[in-house]
């Protein structure tokens, strides 16, 4: 018997999926759809071919823009990705795809997404796509090496997709609803990424990224940040009735879900066990689909 292990080289299809961060961007498309759904409900919730085509073009343009942003992000971070075990086998650091080809693909996808949204949806949709790309690629990505504030900046492009869905449903940005959706997604990302940062802190430090978790071996700082941001998530749902967006079901459930996040972080703060931070991370994954589902049912 041979002791040699066989290393399976990813296929081109798998490499392209990694390059556009397909799994991560499915989340982007889901939140875009959710923004469209709430906009559609606000307009009366009448199914029509026109509404279906608007949804299709919104999702397509958003997908192209998100895929292009992901490609540019990896082009800019080839050297850093090569230093981290979880990213070293990506197509660019492993040289299975060369940076010039990836750069060209990124430009094509971003341009196609912005142009498609502008032509088929509206100027506002195209503007939001361009803003997302610009913030993610040209501000957040380079800032990761400069300041831990990058987490706050990175939450901005992650919170814009539901606004794009709202605009795709025929509404404007001068309303309370899209900004509430932005705030909800923005705040949710903060405890979510605090947990990720702490769990992967050694790799981020090795790659010379400036993160809140750097040097936080005990996890105390990260847990307190997690709790701090979750407190805002307790308060945010209470604005909904005042803004005329929902009844009282979502505010109650939203507050309880945010309290659940806080309790999970407190448990970690007491134990300092890695397994409890992982549970706090999974709590954020549980929070979002539950909160969005209840919000959709309670939406006026």
C-alpha positions as CSV (number, residue, x, y, z in Angstrom):
1,X,0.0,0.0,0.0
2,X,1.2,3.5,-0.8
3,X,1.3,6.2,1.8
4,X,0.9,8.9,-0.8
5,X,-2.3,10.9,-0.7
6,X,-4.1,11.9,-3.9
7,X,-4.7,15.7,-4.2
8,X,-7.8,16.4,-6.2
9,X,-7.4,19.4,-8.5
10,X,-10.6,21.5,-8.8
11,X,-12.2,21.6,-12.2
12,X,-12.6,24.8,-14.1
13,X,-16.2,25.0,-13.1
14,X,-15.3,24.7,-9.5
15,X,-12.6,27.3,-9.8
16,X,-15.0,29.8,-11.5
17,X,-17.5,29.1,-8.7
18,X,-14.8,30.0,-6.2
19,X,-13.6,33.0,-8.1
20,X,-17.1,34.6,-8.2
21,X,-17.7,33.4,-4.6
22,X,-20.9,31.7,-5.6
23,X,-21.9,30.4,-2.2
24,X,-21.4,33.7,-0.5
25,X,-23.2,35.6,-3.3
26,X,-26.3,33.3,-3.1
27,X,-26.9,35.1,0.2
28,X,-26.6,38.4,-1.7
29,X,-29.3,37.3,-4.1
30,X,-31.5,36.0,-1.4
31,X,-31.5,39.4,0.4
32,X,-32.1,41.1,-3.0
33,X,-35.1,38.9,-3.5
34,X,-36.3,39.7,0.0
35,X,-36.1,43.4,-0.7
36,X,-38.0,42.9,-3.9
37,X,-40.6,40.8,-2.1
38,X,-41.3,43.6,0.4
39,X,-41.5,46.1,-2.3
40,X,-43.9,43.9,-4.2
41,X,-46.1,43.5,-1.1
42,X,-46.1,47.3,-0.6
43,X,-47.3,47.7,-4.2
44,X,-50.3,45.4,-3.6
45,X,-48.8,42.0,-4.1
46,X,-50.4,41.4,-7.5
47,X,-48.6,38.8,-9.6
48,X,-48.0,39.8,-13.2
49,X,-45.6,39.1,-16.0
50,X,-44.1,42.6,-15.7
51,X,-43.4,42.0,-12.0
52,X,-41.8,38.6,-12.7
53,X,-39.5,40.1,-15.4
54,X,-38.6,43.0,-13.1
55,X,-37.5,40.5,-10.5
56,X,-35.5,38.5,-13.1
57,X,-33.6,41.5,-14.3
58,X,-33.0,42.8,-10.8
59,X,-31.6,39.4,-9.7
60,X,-29.5,39.0,-12.9
61,X,-28.0,42.5,-12.7
62,X,-27.2,42.1,-9.0
63,X,-25.6,38.7,-9.6
64,X,-23.3,40.0,-12.3
65,X,-22.3,42.9,-10.2
66,X,-21.7,40.7,-7.1
67,X,-19.7,38.2,-9.0
68,X,-17.5,40.9,-10.6
69,X,-16.8,42.4,-7.1
70,X,-15.8,39.0,-5.8
71,X,-13.4,38.5,-8.7
72,X,-11.7,41.9,-8.2
73,X,-11.5,41.2,-4.4
74,X,-9.5,38.1,-5.1
75,X,-7.3,39.7,-7.7
76,X,-6.3,42.3,-5.1
77,X,-5.7,39.8,-2.4
78,X,-3.7,37.1,-4.2
79,X,-0.7,37.3,-1.9
80,X,-2.7,37.4,1.3
81,X,-4.9,34.5,0.2
82,X,-1.7,32.5,-0.4
83,X,-0.8,32.9,3.3
84,X,-4.0,31.5,4.7
85,X,-4.8,27.8,4.8
86,X,-8.5,28.3,4.0
87,X,-7.8,30.4,0.9
88,X,-4.4,29.1,-0.4
89,X,-6.1,26.7,-2.8
90,X,-8.2,29.3,-4.5
91,X,-7.6,29.5,-8.3
92,X,-5.5,32.7,-8.2
93,X,-3.0,32.0,-5.4
94,X,-2.6,28.4,-6.7
95,X,-2.0,29.9,-10.3
96,X,-4.7,27.7,-11.9
97,X,-6.2,31.0,-13.2
98,X,-3.9,33.9,-14.0
99,X,-4.6,37.4,-12.6
100,X,-4.9,39.2,-16.0
101,X,-7.7,36.8,-17.1
102,X,-9.5,37.2,-13.7
103,X,-9.1,41.0,-14.0
104,X,-10.7,41.0,-17.4
105,X,-13.6,38.8,-16.1
106,X,-14.2,41.1,-13.2
107,X,-14.4,44.1,-15.5
108,X,-16.8,42.3,-17.8
109,X,-19.1,41.1,-15.0
110,X,-19.2,44.5,-13.1
111,X,-19.8,46.5,-16.3
112,X,-22.5,44.0,-17.5
113,X,-24.3,44.2,-14.1
114,X,-24.4,48.0,-13.9
115,X,-25.4,48.4,-17.5
116,X,-28.1,45.7,-17.3
117,X,-29.6,47.3,-14.2
118,X,-29.5,50.7,-15.7
119,X,-31.2,49.6,-19.0
120,X,-33.7,47.1,-17.6
121,X,-34.6,48.5,-14.1
122,X,-33.6,52.1,-13.3
123,X,-30.8,54.6,-12.8
124,X,-31.1,54.1,-9.0
125,X,-30.6,50.3,-9.3
126,X,-27.5,50.9,-11.5
127,X,-26.2,53.5,-9.0
128,X,-26.6,51.1,-6.1
129,X,-24.7,48.4,-7.9
130,X,-21.9,50.8,-8.7
131,X,-21.8,52.0,-5.1
132,X,-21.6,48.4,-3.9
133,X,-18.8,47.6,-6.2
134,X,-16.9,50.8,-5.4
135,X,-17.2,50.4,-1.7
136,X,-16.3,46.7,-1.6
137,X,-13.4,46.8,-4.1
138,X,-11.8,50.2,-3.7
139,X,-12.4,51.0,0.0
140,X,-13.1,47.9,2.0
141,X,-10.5,45.6,0.3
142,X,-7.5,47.9,0.7
143,X,-8.6,49.1,4.1
144,X,-8.3,45.5,5.5
145,X,-4.5,46.1,5.7
146,X,-4.8,49.6,7.2
147,X,-7.5,49.7,9.9
148,X,-9.9,47.4,11.8
149,X,-12.7,49.9,10.8
150,X,-12.7,47.9,7.6
151,X,-15.4,45.7,9.2
152,X,-17.8,48.6,9.4
153,X,-17.0,49.6,5.8
154,X,-17.4,46.1,4.6
155,X,-20.9,45.9,6.1
156,X,-22.1,48.7,3.8
157,X,-21.9,46.8,0.4
158,X,-23.4,43.8,2.3
159,X,-26.4,45.8,3.3
160,X,-27.2,47.4,-0.1
161,X,-28.7,44.3,-1.9
162,X,-32.1,44.5,-0.3
163,X,-32.3,48.1,-1.3
164,X,-31.6,47.0,-4.9
165,X,-34.5,44.6,-4.6
166,X,-36.7,47.4,-3.3
167,X,-35.8,49.6,-6.2
168,X,-36.3,46.7,-8.6
169,X,-39.9,46.5,-7.4
170,X,-40.5,50.0,-8.6
171,X,-39.9,52.0,-5.4
172,X,-37.5,54.9,-4.7
173,X,-34.9,55.4,-2.1
174,X,-36.6,58.4,-0.5
175,X,-38.7,56.1,1.7
176,X,-38.1,54.7,5.1
177,X,-38.4,51.0,4.1
178,X,-35.2,50.6,2.1
179,X,-33.1,52.4,4.8
180,X,-34.6,50.2,7.5
181,X,-33.6,47.1,5.4
182,X,-30.1,48.6,5.0
183,X,-29.8,49.1,8.8
184,X,-31.1,45.6,9.6
185,X,-28.5,43.9,7.2
186,X,-25.7,46.3,8.3
187,X,-26.2,45.6,12.0
188,X,-26.6,41.8,11.5
189,X,-23.2,41.6,9.8
190,X,-21.3,43.1,12.7
191,X,-21.7,40.3,15.3
192,X,-21.6,37.8,12.5
193,X,-18.2,39.0,11.3
194,X,-16.9,39.6,14.8
195,X,-17.4,35.9,15.5
196,X,-15.7,34.9,12.2
197,X,-12.8,37.3,12.9
198,X,-12.1,35.7,16.3
199,X,-12.4,32.1,15.1
200,X,-10.0,32.8,12.2
201,X,-7.8,35.4,14.0
202,X,-4.5,33.5,13.6
203,X,-4.9,33.4,9.8
204,X,-5.9,37.1,9.6
205,X,-2.9,38.0,11.7
206,X,-0.6,35.9,9.4
207,X,-2.0,37.6,6.3
208,X,-1.4,41.1,8.0
209,X,-5.1,42.0,8.0
210,X,-6.1,44.6,10.6
211,X,-9.1,43.1,12.5
212,X,-10.8,43.7,15.8
213,X,-9.9,40.2,16.9
214,X,-6.1,40.7,16.4
215,X,-4.3,39.8,19.6
216,X,-7.6,39.0,21.4
217,X,-6.5,35.5,22.5
218,X,-9.1,35.4,25.4
219,X,-11.9,36.5,23.2
220,X,-13.1,39.1,25.7
221,X,-12.9,42.1,23.3
222,X,-14.6,40.2,20.6
223,X,-17.4,39.0,22.8
224,X,-18.1,42.5,24.1
225,X,-18.1,43.9,20.6
226,X,-20.6,41.1,19.6
227,X,-22.8,42.1,22.5
228,X,-22.5,45.8,21.8
229,X,-23.7,45.5,18.2
230,X,-26.4,43.0,19.2
231,X,-27.9,45.6,21.5
232,X,-28.6,47.8,18.5
233,X,-30.3,44.8,16.9
234,X,-32.6,44.7,20.0
235,X,-33.6,48.3,19.5
236,X,-34.0,48.5,15.7
237,X,-37.2,46.4,15.3
238,X,-39.0,48.8,17.7
239,X,-38.8,51.4,15.0
240,X,-41.0,49.4,12.6
241,X,-44.5,50.3,14.1
242,X,-43.5,54.0,14.4
243,X,-42.5,54.0,10.7
244,X,-45.6,52.2,9.7
245,X,-43.7,49.2,8.3
246,X,-45.0,46.4,10.4
247,X,-47.3,45.5,13.2
248,X,-45.9,44.3,16.6
249,X,-45.1,40.7,15.7
250,X,-41.8,41.5,14.1
251,X,-40.6,43.9,16.8
252,X,-41.3,41.3,19.5
253,X,-39.7,38.4,17.6
254,X,-36.8,40.6,16.4
255,X,-36.0,41.7,19.9
256,X,-36.1,38.1,21.2
257,X,-33.8,36.9,18.5
258,X,-31.3,39.7,19.2
259,X,-31.5,38.8,22.9
260,X,-30.7,35.2,21.9
261,X,-27.5,36.5,20.2
262,X,-26.5,38.4,23.3
263,X,-27.0,35.3,25.5
264,X,-24.9,33.2,23.2
265,X,-22.0,35.8,23.4
266,X,-22.4,35.9,27.2
267,X,-22.0,32.2,27.4
268,X,-18.8,32.4,25.4
269,X,-17.6,35.3,27.6
270,X,-18.0,33.1,30.7
271,X,-16.5,29.9,29.2
272,X,-13.9,31.4,26.7
273,X,-14.3,28.0,24.8
274,X,-13.9,28.1,21.1
275,X,-17.0,25.8,20.7
276,X,-19.1,28.5,22.3
277,X,-17.9,31.2,19.9
278,X,-18.8,28.8,17.1
279,X,-22.3,28.6,18.6
280,X,-22.5,32.4,18.7
281,X,-21.5,32.4,15.0
282,X,-24.2,29.9,14.1
283,X,-26.7,31.9,16.2
284,X,-26.2,34.8,13.7
285,X,-26.9,32.3,10.8
286,X,-30.1,31.3,12.5
287,X,-31.1,34.9,13.3
288,X,-31.3,36.2,9.7
289,X,-33.7,33.7,8.0
290,X,-36.0,33.8,11.0
291,X,-36.1,37.5,11.3
292,X,-36.6,38.1,7.6
293,X,-39.4,35.5,7.4
294,X,-41.3,37.1,10.3
295,X,-40.7,40.5,8.8
296,X,-42.2,39.4,5.5
297,X,-45.4,38.1,7.2
298,X,-45.8,41.2,9.4
299,X,-45.0,43.7,6.6
300,X,-47.7,46.2,5.9
